[in-house]
Amino acid sequence: MDKPGLSAAVLLLLLGFLSASSVTADPLLSAPLNVTIRELEVNSAVVTWEILEGDPVIGFAITQQKKDVRMLRFIQEVNTTTRSCALWDLDEDTEYIVHVQSISMGGSSPPSQPVLFRTPKESEKMASKSPDEVTMEEFGQAAQLRAGELIIIVVVLIMWAGVIALFCRQYDIIKDNEPNNNKDKAKNSSECSTPEHPTGGATAQQCLRPALHGLLQ
């Protein structure tokens, strides 16, 4: 008679096997090629792969497993032509093994060659980022700031151009009025030099004084 603990362990193994192989095998499909881990972060990663041209692939299945741990994560998606999948909720500083299978209407392909990767530590990730490194988000923000600064500079230049144009217009008006002012000054000067001016009358009076003095004597 089997022990209860042994029976439960066998049942769990069978359930795990059935969940991992829920899609029947398709002998016409080839295993995915060039399985690669990209965008490796502390708690996430992206697995990418390629397929042979002509394979009637309609989806994929990914088996994710911690190294030296029997627990599996099975990810399956159909009706898609994508060749990548995000792995989430990973533990930092942990080794994982990933297999990828293609899925067709007739079943699944053999699993790809296993890919082993290790998530980095949080401290290692922060230290590996250079102070001069610029992410795409930071680059976009910098571009927006530069665009705003450029708009402000253009507005200021337009305002200065308007002020200079107004000054030049006022200067032309003042310059055009100067000949008229000179003519008015010349006219006033000529009127002051006529015989009716008091200066002329004073000169005639000085001429009559000797004659009057002779008559009185």
Rosetta blueprint (number, residue, H / E / L):
1 M L
2 D L
3 K L
4 P H
5 G H
6 L H
7 S H
8 A H
9 A H
10 V H
11 L H
12 L H
13 L H
14 L H
15 L H
16 G H
17 F H
18 L H
19 S H
20 A H
21 S L
22 S L
23 V L
24 T L
25 A E
26 D L
27 P L
28 L L
29 L L
30 S L
31 A L
32 P L
33 L E
34 N E
35 V E
36 T E
37 I E
38 R E
39 E L
40 L L
41 E L
42 V L
43 N L
44 S L
45 A E
46 V E
47 V E
48 T E
49 W E
50 E E
51 I L
52 L L
53 E L
54 G L
55 D L
56 P L
57 V L
58 I L
59 G E
60 F E
61 A E
62 I E
63 T E
64 Q E
65 Q E
66 K E
67 K L
68 D L
69 V L
70 R L
71 M L
72 L E
73 R E
74 F E
75 I E
76 Q E
77 E E
78 V E
79 N L
80 T L
81 T L
82 T L
83 R L
84 S E
85 C E
86 A E
87 L E
88 W L
89 D L
90 L L
91 D L
92 E L
93 D L
94 T L
95 E E
96 Y E
97 I E
98 V E
99 H E
100 V E
101 Q E
102 S E
103 I E
104 S E
105 M L
106 G L
107 G E
108 S E
109 S L
110 P L
111 P L
112 S L
113 Q L
114 P L
115 V E
116 L E
117 F E
118 R E
119 T L
120 P L
121 K L
122 E H
123 S H
124 E H
125 K H
126 M H
127 A H
128 S H
129 K L
130 S L
131 P L
132 D L
133 E L
134 V L
135 T L
136 M H
137 E H
138 E H
139 F H
140 G H
141 Q H
142 A H
143 A H
144 Q H
145 L H
146 R H
147 A H
148 G H
149 E H
150 L H
151 I H
152 I H
153 I H
154 V H
155 V H
156 V H
157 L H
158 I H
159 M H
160 W H
161 A H
162 G H
163 V H
164 I H
165 A H
166 L H
167 F H
168 C H
169 R H
170 Q H
171 Y H
172 D H
173 I H
174 I H
175 K H
176 D H
177 N H
178 E H
179 P H
180 N H
181 N H
182 N H
183 K H
184 D H
185 K H
186 A H
187 K H
188 N H
189 S H
190 S H
191 E H
192 C H
193 S L
194 T L
195 P L
196 E L
197 H L
198 P H
199 T H
200 G H
201 G H
202 A H
203 T H
204 A H
205 Q H
206 Q H
207 C H
208 L H
209 R H
210 P H
211 A H
212 L H
213 H H
214 G H
215 L H
216 L H
217 Q L
